[in-house]
Amino acid sequence: MLRFLTAGESHGQALVVTVDGMPAGLELDLDALNEQLRRRQGGYGRGRRMAIEADRAEILAGVRHGRTTGAPIALLVRNRDWVNWQQTMYVERDMPDGASGTSRADVTRPRPGHADLAGAIKYGHEDIRDVLERASARETAARVAAGGLARQLLARVGIRIASHVSVIGDVMLPEGRVVSFTEASAIPEDAPLRCVDADVQRRMVAAIDRAREAGDTLGGAFEVIATGVPPGLGSYAQWDRKLDGRLGQALMCIHAIKAVGIGIGPEVALRPGSRVHDEILPPAGTGLPVRPTNNAGGLEGGVTNGEDVRVIGFMKPISTLMTPLRSVDLTTMTPAPAAVERSDVCAVPAAAVVGEAMMGFVLADAFLEKFGGDSIDEIERHYAVTAEQVRRRFSKRATPA
């Protein structure tokens, strides 16, 4: 089993993540890992925090001489903004001498749409900062670090992942526009919203500008695409092994994601079966049967079918509004505007990068489940043998042209 746990607060000293289950012998590219962290910080509509942080992962354990050892991997992502928050976020019972920053007042006015109120009730906190610091999307930097490791494992067996933004507010790609993996992976990293259509992207930027001027926020949607995924990952035999369910949970747990679609997603409810299900045609050569469409998003019955895996995340607008919504002060239970924390206007492109990380981690776990071994060499041998068996199975049955 491949798994990870994170810890850390938004304005604490650092984020930490422990990744367990990585095979031995995988050569890691730390620069490539940090590039994923950099990507998470980009995108038009991000707040001032991104100008402060310059995320880099430090590997503390589980790697020696650039290669994984098979032991748990520990990573650290420092918060540069900690220097401004020591008087508010110190760990000790009493504020240590020389603590920097300023001491901020308790947060008592929950934000609608955030974990503030529910978390304060659940854990009995009077100061909502004890909730919002951990519930902050800052935590996703640790997930991207974990997903970056999984991504490098997948790359060894030819699985690649990309994403693109398809919706910001009421601006979206034309109906029926299918974005290929090649298109998504070719989007320049400095594109403001990582949208494949330049005209749509300009209108998205304008929509974000209008929301910023109004003190409002915008959500949207993104699609994550994985190519090179072999058939047979996941299982239809038990509910908790269905890969589409595992992918759905992985994306739904990203901050502000309120719905997930696979393939054409909600469209399946609006079309007849003849326009939903992907027909199966004889192989063009000696490979697997081919599909003229991929409405299923590469998954049937909870199992990958060899097509690209496509998952859509639908993100609500961020909860912190510069023109705050109505709330109550929990100390007096009287009406009050919701608290205002430093925040973004729109973070859909960043959420897409987190979506890539989470998809990568789930696919890596499913890959190890099927082709597992203790070392990367052993895993590659198992995969090669299975792939050859599948090739022979179908090539000997193929009818010559």
C-alpha positions, 0 to 999 in steps of 0.5 A, spaced: 500 500 500 502 506 498 500 512 503 501 518 506 500 523 511 501 530 512 502 535 518 503 542 519 499 549 519 498 554 514 502 559 518 506 554 522 514 553 521 513 548 516 509 542 512 511 535 513 509 529 509 511 522 510 510 517 504 510 510 506 510 504 501 515 507 495 519 501 492 527 501 493 531 503 487 527 509 484 532 515 482 529 521 484 529 528 481 529 533 486 528 539 481 522 536 478 519 535 485 520 542 486 517 544 479 511 541 481 511 545 488 512 551 483 506 550 479 502 549 485 503 557 486 502 559 479 495 562 476 492 568 475 488 570 481 492 568 486 493 572 493 499 576 496 501 569 499 504 566 493 509 572 493 512 570 500 513 563 499 517 559 494 516 552 496 521 547 496 521 540 499 527 537 503 528 530 503 529 528 510 529 520 510 528 514 506 532 516 500 540 515 500 545 518 494 539 520 490 535 513 490 529 511 495 531 505 500 524 502 501 523 506 508 518 511 509 520 518 505 519 524 510 519 531 506 519 538 509 516 544 506 518 550 510 513 556 511 517 562 509 511 567 512 513 563 519 517 569 521 511 574 521 507 569 525 511 567 530 507 571 536 501 568 533 503 561 532 508 559 537 508 552 539 510 553 547 505 554 552 508 561 553 511 566 547 518 565 547 523 571 547 525 574 541 518 571 537 517 575 531 511 578 527 505 580 531 500 577 536 493 577 532 487 577 535 482 571 536 478 569 530 471 569 532 467 570 526 466 564 522 466 565 514 460 561 510 463 556 506 469 554 510 471 549 516 471 555 521 464 554 524 463 546 523 470 545 526 470 550 532 463 546 534 467 539 533 473 540 537 471 545 542 475 551 539 474 558 542 479 561 537 477 559 530 484 560 528 485 553 531 481 550 525 483 555 519 490 554 520 489 546 518 483 547 514 487 552 509 489 550 502 496 551 504 496 544 506 496 542 499 503 543 498 505 537 502 500 533 497 503 536 491 510 533 494 507 526 495 504 526 489 511 528 485 514 522 488 508 518 485 509 521 479 516 520 478 514 512 479 509 512 474 514 516 469 518 509 470 513 505 467 510 510 461 504 513 465 504 521 464 499 526 467 497 533 465 491 538 466 487 544 464 482 549 466 476 548 462 471 553 467 472 559 471 465 562 473 461 562 467 466 562 462 468 555 459 470 552 453 465 550 448 460 545 449 463 538 446 470 541 446 475 535 448 482 536 450 487 531 448 493 529 453 497 532 448 494 539 448 494 539 455 501 537 456 503 543 451 500 548 455 505 553 457 507 553 464 506 561 464 499 561 461 495 565 466 490 560 467 492 553 463 486 554 458 487 551 451 483 556 448 487 563 448 480 567 447 476 563 452 482 564 457 482 572 456 475 572 458 476 568 464 482 573 466 477 578 465 472 575 469 477 574 475 478 582 474 471 583 475 470 579 481 476 582 485 474 589 483 467 587 487 471 583 493 468 577 490 471 570 488 470 565 483 470 557 482 471 553 476 473 546 473 479 543 471 480 536 468 486 531 469 488 526 464 493 521 465 496 517 459 499 510 458 495 507 463 495 500 462 488 496 463 487 492 469 488 497 475 483 497 480 477 492 481 470 491 480 470 485 485 469 490 492 466 497 492 472 500 496 477 497 490 473 500 484 478 505 482 473 510 480 471 511 487 478 512 489 479 517 484 473 521 486 475 521 493 482 523 492 479 529 488 473 530 493 478 531 499 482 537 495 479 544 499 473 547 495 472 541 490 464 540 491 463 535 485 467 530 481 466 527 474 469 521 470 470 522 463 464 526 460 461 526 468 454 529 469 453 529 461 451 521 462 445 523 465 443 527 460 444 523 454 441 516 451 446 510 452 447 510 445 451 517 446 454 515 452 458 508 452 464 507 448 464 502 442 469 496 442 472 495 435 477 490 432 484 492 433 487 496 428 494 492 428 495 486 433 494 490 440 488 491 444 481 492 441 480 500 440 475 505 442 473 511 437 471 515 443 472 515 451 466 518 454 468 513 460 474 516 462 478 510 461 474 506 467 469 501 466 466 497 472 472 500 476 477 498 472 482 501 467 481 499 460 487 502 457 484 509 454 486 515 458 484 516 465 480 523 465 477 526 471 474 533 472 474 537 479 469 542 480 471 547 485 467 552 489 469 559 490 474 561 495 470 562 502 474 568 504 471 574 500 474 581 501 467 584 501 465 579 507 458 575 507 454 576 513 456 571 519 455 572 527 461 573 532 461 567 536 463 570 543 457 574 543 452 571 538 451 577 535 451 579 527 457 581 524 461 580 518 465 574 516 472 574 518 477 576 512 483 572 511 489 574 506 486 569 500 486 568 493 480 571 488 481 564 484 485 558 485 482 553 480 489 552 476 493 551 483 487 546 484 488 542 478 496 541 480 493 538 486 489 534 482 494 531 478 498 530 484 492 526 487 491 522 481 498 520 480 498 518 488 492 513 487 494 511 480 501 509 483 498 505 489 493 501 484 499 500 479 503 497 485 497 493 487 497 490 481 505 489 479 508 490 486 514 488 488 519 491 493 524 494 488 523 498 482 526 493 478 522 488 480 516 492 479 518 493 472 519 486 471 512 484 473 509 489 469 513 487 462 511 480 463 504 482 464 504 486 458 507 481 454 502 476 456 496 481 454 499 482 447 500 475 446 493 474 448 490 479 443 495 478 437 494 471 436 486 472 436 487 478 431 484 476 424 489 478 418 487 484 414 
